[in-house]
Amino acid sequence: MLKFTEEHEWLKVEGDVATVGITAHAAEQLGDLVFVELPEVGASFSKGGDAATVESVKAASEVYCPLDGEITEVNEAITADPALVNTDPMGAGWFFKLKLKNVSDLDGLLDESGYKELIG
């Protein structure tokens, strides 16, 4: 299942764990990324919390935690090579895996067509 936030994060959900990253639209808006700071494994976040930071040649931006949960894994490959986020934002450029506190919270997020309408 694929879900999206209005802040341009995507979630690929398997059971109660979501792989989280930023959308292609967000990556395009940011431009070429030069730095990524990821959260610590084991850290807990509330929905909307600042989970990660990205810096591009244009600006720095926060990546928000899309739902309440705990970080179970981070993608170290993007700290070594931030350009992965630009070249494959919804694949190799994922940021972290989040064990969801409440899976039913996914109902409040956008599906793909809703997200496409948002960025229209």
Order of alpha helices (4+ residues) and beta strands (2+ residues): beta-beta-beta-alpha-beta-beta-beta-beta-beta-alpha-alpha-beta-alpha
